[in-house]
Amino acid sequence: NKSKALPLKIIAIVSILITSMIGVCLPLVTRSIPALSPDRSLFVIVKAFAAGIILATGFMHVLPDSFDMLSSSCLKEHPWHKFPFTGFVAMLSAIVTMAIDSIATSLYSKKHNGGVVNPEGDQEMAVAGNHVHSHHHHGSLSTKDGLDGKKLLRYRVIAMVLELGIIVHSIVIGLSLGASSNTCTIKGLVAALCFHQMFEGMGLGGCILQAEYKFLKKAIMAFFFAVTTPFGIALGIALSTTYEENSPRALITVGLLNASSAGLLIYMALVDLLAADFMGDKLQGSVKL
């Protein structure tokens, strides 16, 4: 029902925009609340929960969707039913993400290896062999606390790659919601997406906070995260006249995009968010946590 679906989509754009903004900005504005500063246990717990949401998005939401689309009876038997394209593309995507992650970290390190790391642009920091600062501090992480250069570079790469992965997946989800005319599907999706965007935003916001960017860069990254799903929905509405959900072209395009976004999200959630935290000093030092 196209006429009933349109107001729901408008509501979806507004509500998803607001919840995305709240999610991504929460970690950035809670800096003033001591209990939520990046060194405290609560921050670690919230970040781990948000990373779990990102992991579940990859495994439970995007990957099964891609399997459904690429094994659809609307697609030709050869090659789509002869070869597991979803698994293949997700695997390639995870490996490419790892390569980007590794190369970006190495380039960043080389660039800053002159011994000066200048995260906020206001203070030079020597990270020479005998001069690595300790970074076990209570309160907020700042350059004055001497967050060592290598860690800061990792946080920056993670924030960038995660942002990229989430943006691809948000546009695809928005597109499918915008192009749908099924009111039942839309109602369920709006509620799920609001919850989902909020926690995904908290995961990304936590990474942006740890990356110690200047205000402008933080604002740009938060803005792009918040507007991608609404942009996808608007694009879906515009294309809904020509977009056929079950046309082979749409199934192949969205199926392959979903598979690549699943590989990226799963890699990021497991390796850069969960493993990094659970193998880090803080969690290793506390069995209870």
C-alpha positions in Angstrom: 0.0 0.0 0.0 2.1 2.9 -1.3 -0.1 5.8 0.0 -0.1 4.4 3.6 3.6 3.5 3.4 4.8 7.0 2.6 3.9 8.7 5.9 5.5 5.8 7.7 8.7 6.3 5.7 8.7 10.0 6.6 8.3 9.1 10.3 11.2 6.6 9.8 13.5 9.2 8.4 12.9 11.6 11.3 13.0 9.0 14.1 16.1 7.2 12.8 17.9 10.5 12.3 17.2 11.5 15.9 18.2 8.2 17.5 21.3 8.0 15.3 22.4 11.4 16.5 21.7 10.5 20.2 23.6 7.2 19.9 26.7 8.6 18.2 26.8 11.8 20.4 26.3 10.1 23.7 29.9 8.9 24.2 31.2 12.2 22.9 29.2 14.4 25.3 29.4 12.1 28.3 33.1 13.0 28.7 32.1 15.4 31.4 30.5 12.5 33.4 33.4 10.8 35.3 31.6 7.4 35.4 31.4 7.3 31.6 35.0 8.4 30.8 36.9 5.9 28.6 39.0 4.6 31.5 36.1 3.5 33.6 34.4 0.0 33.6 31.0 1.3 32.5 32.5 2.7 29.3 34.1 -0.7 28.5 30.8 -2.5 29.2 28.7 -0.2 27.0 31.3 -0.4 24.2 31.3 -4.2 24.4 27.5 -4.3 24.2 27.5 -1.9 21.2 30.2 -4.1 19.5 27.9 -7.1 20.1 25.1 -5.3 18.3 27.5 -4.6 15.3 28.6 -8.3 15.4 24.9 -9.5 15.5 24.1 -7.1 12.6 26.7 -8.9 10.5 25.9 -12.5 11.4 22.1 -12.4 12.2 20.8 -9.7 9.9 23.0 -8.8 6.9 24.5 -12.3 6.1 21.2 -14.3 6.2 19.6 -11.6 4.0 22.3 -11.9 1.5 22.0 -15.7 1.4 18.3 -15.4 0.8 18.7 -12.9 -2.0 21.5 -14.7 -3.9 19.8 -18.0 -3.6 16.4 -16.6 -4.8 14.5 -18.6 -7.4 14.3 -15.3 -9.4 18.0 -15.7 -10.3 19.4 -18.0 -13.0 20.5 -21.5 -11.9 23.9 -20.9 -13.4 26.1 -19.4 -11.7 24.0 -18.2 -8.7 22.8 -21.5 -7.5 26.0 -23.4 -8.3 28.3 -21.3 -6.1 28.0 -19.8 -2.6 28.6 -16.2 -3.6 27.5 -14.8 -0.2 30.2 -16.7 1.8 32.8 -15.9 -0.9 32.1 -12.2 -1.0 31.9 -11.9 2.8 35.2 -13.7 3.2 36.9 -11.5 0.6 35.4 -8.4 2.3 36.8 -9.5 5.7 40.3 -10.1 4.1 40.2 -6.7 2.3 39.2 -5.0 5.5 42.1 -6.6 7.3 44.4 -5.5 4.5 43.1 -1.9 4.7 43.4 -2.0 8.5 46.9 -3.2 8.3 48.1 -0.9 5.5 46.5 2.2 7.0 48.0 1.4 10.4 51.4 1.0 8.9 51.2 4.2 6.8 50.0 6.2 9.8 52.8 4.8 11.9 55.4 5.6 9.2 54.0 9.1 8.8 54.3 9.8 12.6 57.5 7.9 13.2 59.6 11.0 13.4 59.0 10.7 17.1 56.3 13.3 17.2 52.7 12.4 17.5 50.5 15.4 17.3 46.9 14.3 17.9 45.2 17.5 18.8 47.7 19.8 17.1 48.4 21.6 20.3 51.1 19.6 21.9 54.1 17.6 20.7 54.6 14.2 22.2 57.8 12.3 22.0 57.4 8.6 21.8 61.0 7.5 21.8 62.2 4.1 23.0 62.9 5.2 26.5 60.1 7.6 26.7 56.8 5.8 26.3 54.3 7.2 28.7 52.1 5.1 30.9 48.5 5.4 30.0 46.8 4.0 33.1 44.9 7.1 34.3 41.6 7.7 35.8 39.5 10.4 34.2 39.4 11.2 30.5 41.9 10.2 27.9 43.7 13.2 26.6 47.1 14.0 25.0 48.2 15.3 28.4 47.7 11.9 29.8 50.1 10.8 27.2 48.1 8.1 25.4 51.0 6.4 23.6 51.2 7.2 19.9 50.8 3.7 18.6 47.5 3.2 20.5 46.2 6.5 19.3 47.0 5.6 15.6 45.2 2.2 16.0 42.1 4.0 17.4 42.1 6.4 14.5 42.3 3.6 11.9 39.6 1.6 13.7 37.3 4.6 13.8 37.8 5.3 10.0 37.3 1.7 8.8 34.3 1.1 11.1 32.6 4.3 9.9 33.1 3.2 6.3 31.6 -0.2 7.0 28.6 1.1 8.9 27.9 3.7 6.2 27.7 1.1 3.4 25.4 -1.1 5.4 23.2 1.8 6.5 22.6 3.0 3.0 21.6 -0.6 1.9 19.2 -1.0 4.8 17.7 2.5 4.2 17.3 1.7 0.5 15.4 -1.5 1.1 13.1 0.2 3.7 12.5 3.2 1.3 11.7 1.0 -1.6 9.3 -1.3 0.3 5.5 -0.7 0.2 4.6 -3.3 2.8 3.4 -1.3 5.9 3.8 -4.3 8.3 7.5 -4.7 7.3 8.1 -0.9 7.6 6.7 -0.7 11.1 8.8 -3.5 12.4 11.9 -2.2 10.6 11.6 1.3 12.0 11.5 0.1 15.6 14.4 -2.3 15.0 16.5 0.3 13.1 16.1 3.0 15.8 17.3 0.6 18.5 20.0 -0.7 16.3 21.3 2.7 15.0 21.4 4.0 18.6 23.7 1.2 19.8 25.8 1.0 16.6 26.2 4.8 17.1 27.4 4.3 20.6 30.0 1.8 19.4 31.2 4.2 16.7 31.0 7.2 19.1 33.2 5.3 21.6 35.8 4.7 18.9 35.7 8.3 17.7 36.1 9.4 21.3 39.2 7.2 21.8 40.7 8.5 18.5 41.0 11.9 20.0 40.0 13.9 16.9 39.5 17.6 16.8 35.9 18.9 17.2 35.3 19.4 13.5 36.4 15.9 12.5 34.2 14.4 15.3 31.3 16.4 14.1 31.7 15.4 10.5 32.0 11.7 11.4 28.9 11.8 13.6 27.0 13.7 10.9 27.8 11.2 8.2 26.8 8.3 10.5 23.5 9.9 11.4 22.4 10.9 7.9 23.3 7.7 5.9 20.2 5.6 6.8 17.7 8.5 6.3 19.5 9.2 3.0 19.1 5.6 2.0 15.4 5.7 2.8 14.9 8.9 0.8 16.8 7.3 -2.1 14.6 4.2 -1.8 11.4 6.4 -1.9 12.8 8.1 -5.1 13.6 4.8 -6.7 10.5 2.9 -5.5 8.8 3.5 -8.8 11.6 1.8 -10.8 13.0 -0.4 -8.0 11.7 -4.0 -8.3 12.5 -5.8 -5.1 12.6 -9.2 -6.8 14.2 -8.2 -10.1 17.5 -10.1 -10.7 19.5 -6.9 -10.9 18.2 -5.6 -7.5 18.7 -9.0 -5.9 22.3 -9.4 -7.1 23.3 -5.8 -6.3 21.8 -5.7 -2.8 22.8 -9.3 -2.1 26.5 -8.6 -3.0 26.5 -5.3 -1.1 25.0 -7.1 2.0 27.6 -9.9 1.8 30.5 -7.4 1.6 29.1 -5.3 4.4 28.6 -8.5 6.6 32.3 -9.5 6.1 33.4 -6.0 7.1 31.2 -5.7 10.1 32.1 -9.2 11.4 35.8 -8.5 11.1 35.6 -5.1 12.7 33.4 -6.3 15.6 35.5 -9.4 16.4 39.0 -8.2 15.7 39.1 -4.4 16.3 36.4 -4.0 18.9 35.9 -7.1 21.0 39.3 -8.9 20.7 41.1 -5.6 21.2 39.2 -4.8 24.4 39.1 -8.3 25.8 42.8 -8.9 25.2 43.6 -5.4 26.5 45.2 -4.5 29.8 42.0 -3.4 31.4 39.9 -6.5 30.9 42.8 -8.9 31.4 43.5 -7.2 34.7 40.0 -7.9 36.0 38.4 -11.3 35.9 35.1 -9.9 37.3 34.9 -7.3 34.4 
